[in-house]
Amino acid sequence: MTRDLKHDILEKLASTIYGFKAYPSDNNIAMVAEALVATHPCLKEAGSQTGWNGWKQSIKFKMGNYRNKMRQAGCLEVIVNDGKRSRSNPHNEPPHSNIKRPKQAEVNFLPNLPQGENPSSLEHLRQTIFEEVKKTEMDLSLIKKMMQTTFALRRQTIVRTCPPVKELMDLWPALKMESEVYAEFQRITNQNLPNTFYAAFDRHLPRLMAIFREKASKTGKTAEALADIFKIHDEQELHDINTRRTTVIHALPVYLQEDTSGFVKSPNQSLEVLQWPSLLSPVTMAQVKCIISL
């Protein structure tokens, strides 16, 4: 194989990998190298135990070079990790520590500013949003448009400075609106938040119901509280998916022995009529899976 041909192969691989991840893991790179040799057996390395270890190292170094090119081109996703320790900055962080990279499902991790916009113009829009949210009759379409435009500025703030949640909410009060929470999730992940949550949640409903019922059959304050919830559930005439969802949402903080006063807000603030809550505090699927694995 000629040097130019290998260079072209690595360049194409780096470009494709970067489209998915700017900072692929060691396993990711190994999978690419293995797939390359499996697809093109003529590229298998003679004398190598796996046949692709050399390709793995070459791809790893090529990705570093490709990130440097993208950094010089002004790509914020890699610029954000500039300023690491070097000969000119010996007291900075080590080059491989605290790398800011997308978490799972973060498709739009750190987008560049919209064309024609700059930090000052976007900051002006942020202040406009701040004032609009204060109004009794808010222009929701205007807020949605401005939140979309200022998304890149928001991501820069979050990724670069990692502000506390309260501070971020004070800067962007529109994120307290349910519609904007859904929209922001869509911007970051390209996924619909309610559909994604309910699809995962519904898969675990039968197991959660069984776990909570088993706990309700025992003694203790937690068991008594769960028994009361299931008593109301069993008295309902209709047992559809919404009823089961509501029951599990009510039972979850009780089972975890957490304060339930601010967990669920239903239209009438009453547990006597089980309704799917219009607002509930964040419940991660990690918590649900943790309970199921017990």
C-alpha positions as CSV (number, residue, x, y, z in Angstrom):
1,M,0.0,0.0,0.0
2,T,1.3,3.4,-0.9
3,R,1.7,6.2,1.7
4,D,-0.7,8.4,-0.2
5,L,-3.4,5.7,-0.3
6,K,-3.1,5.1,3.5
7,H,-3.3,8.9,4.0
8,D,-6.5,9.1,2.0
9,I,-8.1,6.1,3.9
10,L,-7.3,7.6,7.3
11,E,-8.5,11.1,6.2
12,K,-11.9,9.7,5.1
13,L,-12.2,7.6,8.3
14,A,-11.4,10.6,10.5
15,S,-13.9,12.8,8.7
16,T,-16.6,10.2,9.0
17,I,-15.8,9.4,12.7
18,Y,-15.8,13.1,13.5
19,G,-19.3,13.4,12.1
20,F,-20.4,11.1,14.9
21,K,-17.9,11.9,17.7
22,A,-15.1,14.4,18.0
23,Y,-13.6,12.4,20.8
24,P,-14.2,8.7,20.2
25,S,-13.3,6.2,22.9
26,D,-10.6,3.6,22.5
27,N,-13.3,1.0,22.0
28,N,-14.9,3.1,19.3
29,I,-11.7,3.3,17.4
30,A,-11.0,-0.4,17.8
31,M,-14.4,-1.2,16.3
32,V,-13.7,1.1,13.3
33,A,-10.3,-0.6,12.7
34,E,-11.8,-4.1,13.0
35,A,-14.7,-3.2,10.6
36,L,-12.2,-1.7,8.1
37,V,-10.2,-4.9,7.9
38,A,-13.3,-7.1,7.9
39,T,-14.8,-5.1,5.0
40,H,-11.5,-5.0,3.1
41,P,-9.4,-8.1,3.9
42,C,-6.6,-6.8,1.7
43,L,-5.8,-4.2,4.4
44,K,-5.2,-6.8,7.1
45,E,-1.7,-6.4,8.6
46,A,0.6,-9.3,8.3
47,G,2.1,-10.5,11.6
48,S,-0.5,-8.7,13.7
49,Q,-2.4,-10.8,16.2
50,T,-5.7,-9.1,15.3
51,G,-4.8,-7.8,11.9
52,W,-5.9,-4.3,12.7
53,N,-3.9,-3.0,15.8
54,G,-1.7,-0.9,13.6
55,W,-4.8,0.7,11.9
56,K,-6.2,1.4,15.4
57,Q,-3.2,3.4,16.4
58,S,-3.1,5.2,13.0
59,I,-6.7,6.2,13.3
60,K,-6.2,7.4,16.9
61,F,-3.3,9.7,15.8
62,K,-5.3,10.8,12.7
63,M,-8.2,11.9,14.9
64,G,-5.9,14.1,16.9
65,N,-4.6,15.7,13.8
66,Y,-8.2,16.1,12.4
67,R,-9.3,17.8,15.6
68,N,-6.4,20.3,15.3
69,K,-7.6,21.1,11.8
70,M,-11.2,21.6,13.0
71,R,-9.8,23.8,15.9
72,Q,-8.0,26.0,13.4
73,A,-11.2,26.2,11.3
74,G,-13.0,27.6,14.3
75,C,-15.1,24.6,15.4
76,L,-16.2,25.3,19.0
77,E,-16.6,21.7,19.9
78,V,-12.9,21.3,20.0
79,I,-11.9,24.9,20.7
80,V,-13.5,24.5,24.1
81,N,-10.7,22.1,25.1
82,D,-8.0,24.5,24.2
83,G,-5.6,25.9,26.8
84,K,-4.3,22.6,28.2
85,R,-0.8,22.2,29.5
86,S,2.0,22.8,27.0
87,R,5.5,24.1,26.9
88,S,4.2,27.7,26.9
89,N,1.6,27.0,29.6
90,P,3.2,24.4,31.9
91,H,0.9,25.1,34.8
92,N,-2.4,24.4,33.0
93,E,-4.5,21.3,33.2
94,P,-3.0,18.1,31.6
95,P,-4.0,17.8,28.0
96,H,-6.2,14.7,28.5
97,S,-7.9,15.8,31.7
98,N,-11.4,17.2,32.0
99,I,-12.1,16.9,28.3
100,K,-15.5,18.5,27.5
101,R,-17.3,16.1,25.2
102,P,-20.9,15.2,24.3
103,K,-22.7,12.9,26.6
104,Q,-24.7,10.0,25.3
105,A,-27.5,11.3,22.9
106,E,-26.2,14.9,22.9
107,V,-26.3,15.4,19.1
108,N,-25.9,19.2,19.3
109,F,-23.3,19.5,22.0
110,L,-21.7,22.9,21.2
111,P,-23.0,24.4,17.9
112,N,-21.4,27.5,16.4
113,L,-23.3,30.8,16.7
114,P,-25.9,31.4,14.0
115,Q,-24.7,33.2,10.9
116,G,-24.8,36.9,11.3
117,E,-25.0,36.7,15.1
118,N,-22.4,37.4,17.8
119,P,-22.3,37.1,21.6
120,S,-23.5,40.7,22.0
121,S,-26.5,40.3,19.7
122,L,-27.5,37.0,21.3
123,E,-27.1,38.5,24.8
124,H,-29.5,41.2,23.7
125,L,-32.0,38.5,22.7
126,R,-31.5,36.8,26.0
127,Q,-32.5,40.0,27.8
128,T,-35.5,40.4,25.5
129,I,-36.6,36.8,26.4
130,F,-36.1,37.6,30.1
131,E,-38.5,40.6,29.9
132,E,-41.0,38.8,27.7
133,V,-41.4,36.0,30.3
134,K,-42.3,38.5,33.0
135,K,-45.4,39.6,31.0
136,T,-48.8,38.3,32.0
137,E,-49.6,37.6,28.3
138,M,-46.4,36.2,26.9
139,D,-45.8,35.9,23.1
140,L,-45.0,32.2,23.1
141,S,-44.2,32.1,19.4
142,L,-41.7,34.9,19.9
143,I,-40.1,33.2,22.9
144,K,-39.8,30.0,21.0
145,K,-38.1,31.7,18.1
146,M,-35.7,33.6,20.3
147,M,-34.8,30.5,22.3
148,Q,-34.0,28.7,19.1
149,T,-31.8,31.5,18.0
150,T,-29.9,31.8,21.3
151,F,-29.4,28.0,21.7
152,A,-25.7,28.2,20.8
153,L,-25.1,30.9,23.4
154,R,-26.8,28.8,26.0
155,R,-24.8,25.8,25.2
156,Q,-21.6,27.8,25.4
157,T,-22.5,29.0,28.9
158,I,-23.4,25.4,30.0
159,V,-20.3,23.7,28.5
160,R,-17.7,26.3,29.3
161,T,-18.7,27.4,32.9
162,C,-21.1,24.6,34.1
163,P,-23.3,27.0,36.1
164,P,-25.6,25.8,38.9
165,V,-29.1,24.9,37.8
166,K,-30.6,27.8,39.7
167,E,-28.2,30.3,38.1
168,L,-29.0,28.9,34.7
169,M,-32.7,29.1,35.2
170,D,-32.4,32.7,36.4
171,L,-30.5,33.6,33.2
172,W,-33.0,31.7,31.0
173,P,-36.4,31.8,32.8
174,A,-38.1,30.5,29.7
175,L,-36.6,27.1,30.5
176,K,-39.1,26.9,33.4
177,M,-41.9,26.6,30.8
178,E,-42.9,23.0,30.0
179,S,-43.0,23.7,26.2
180,E,-39.4,25.1,26.3
181,V,-38.1,22.1,28.3
182,Y,-39.4,19.8,25.6
183,A,-38.0,22.1,22.9
184,E,-34.6,22.3,24.5
185,F,-34.4,18.5,24.8
186,Q,-35.3,18.3,21.1
187,R,-32.5,20.8,20.2
188,I,-29.9,18.9,22.1
189,T,-30.8,15.3,21.2
190,N,-33.1,15.6,18.2
191,Q,-35.6,13.4,20.1
192,N,-39.1,14.1,21.4
193,L,-38.9,14.2,25.3
194,P,-42.4,13.0,26.2
195,N,-42.3,10.2,23.6
196,T,-38.8,9.1,24.6
197,F,-39.6,9.2,28.3
198,Y,-43.0,7.4,28.0
199,A,-41.6,4.7,25.7
200,A,-38.9,3.8,28.2
201,F,-41.1,4.3,31.2
202,D,-43.9,2.1,29.9
203,R,-41.4,-0.8,29.4
204,H,-40.8,-0.8,33.1
205,L,-44.3,-0.3,34.3
206,P,-45.3,-3.9,34.9
207,R,-42.1,-4.6,36.9
208,L,-42.5,-1.4,38.9
209,M,-46.1,-2.2,39.7
210,A,-45.1,-5.6,41.0
211,I,-42.2,-4.2,43.1
212,F,-44.4,-1.6,44.7
213,R,-47.3,-4.0,45.4
214,E,-44.9,-6.4,47.0
215,K,-43.6,-3.6,49.3
216,A,-47.2,-2.5,50.0
217,S,-48.0,-6.0,51.4
218,K,-45.4,-5.6,54.2
219,T,-45.5,-3.5,57.4
220,G,-44.1,-0.1,58.0
221,K,-44.9,3.5,57.1
222,T,-43.7,3.1,53.5
223,A,-45.8,0.0,53.0
224,E,-48.9,1.7,54.4
225,A,-48.4,4.7,52.1
226,L,-48.0,2.4,49.1
227,A,-51.1,0.4,50.2
228,D,-53.1,3.6,50.2
229,I,-52.0,4.5,46.7
230,F,-52.8,1.0,45.4
231,K,-56.2,1.1,47.1
232,I,-57.1,4.2,45.2
233,H,-55.7,2.6,42.0
234,D,-57.8,-0.6,42.4
235,E,-60.9,1.4,43.0
236,Q,-60.7,3.1,39.7
237,E,-63.2,1.9,37.1
238,L,-60.8,2.2,34.2
239,H,-57.3,0.7,34.4
240,D,-55.6,2.0,31.3
241,I,-52.0,3.0,30.6
242,N,-52.5,6.5,32.1
243,T,-53.8,5.1,35.3
244,R,-50.8,2.8,35.7
245,R,-48.4,5.6,34.9
246,T,-50.0,7.9,37.5
247,T,-50.0,5.2,40.1
248,V,-46.3,4.4,39.6
249,I,-45.4,8.1,39.5
250,H,-47.1,8.6,42.9
251,A,-45.6,5.5,44.3
252,L,-42.0,6.1,43.2
253,P,-41.0,8.8,45.7
254,V,-42.8,7.0,48.5
255,Y,-40.8,3.8,47.7
256,L,-37.6,5.8,47.7
257,Q,-38.6,7.5,50.9
258,E,-38.3,11.0,49.5
259,D,-40.4,14.1,50.2
260,T,-43.5,13.7,48.0
261,S,-44.9,17.2,48.7
262,G,-43.3,18.8,45.6
263,F,-42.9,15.7,43.5
264,V,-46.3,15.6,41.7
265,K,-48.6,18.5,40.9
266,S,-51.9,17.3,39.5
267,P,-54.7,19.7,38.4
268,N,-56.5,19.6,41.7
269,Q,-53.5,18.8,43.9
270,S,-55.4,15.8,45.2
271,L,-54.5,12.1,45.3
272,E,-58.1,11.1,45.7
273,V,-58.6,11.4,42.0
274,L,-55.7,9.8,40.1
275,Q,-54.9,11.8,37.1
276,W,-51.8,12.0,34.9
277,P,-49.8,14.9,36.4
278,S,-49.3,18.0,34.3
279,L,-46.0,18.6,35.9
280,L,-43.6,16.2,37.7
281,S,-40.1,16.6,39.0
282,P,-37.4,14.9,37.0
283,V,-37.3,11.1,37.2
284,T,-34.4,9.5,35.5
285,M,-34.6,6.1,33.9
286,A,-31.4,5.3,35.9
287,Q,-33.5,5.4,39.1
288,V,-36.2,3.3,37.6
289,K,-33.7,0.7,36.4
290,C,-32.0,0.7,39.8
291,I,-35.2,-0.3,41.5
292,I,-36.0,-3.0,38.9
293,S,-32.6,-4.6,39.4
294,L,-33.2,-5.0,43.2
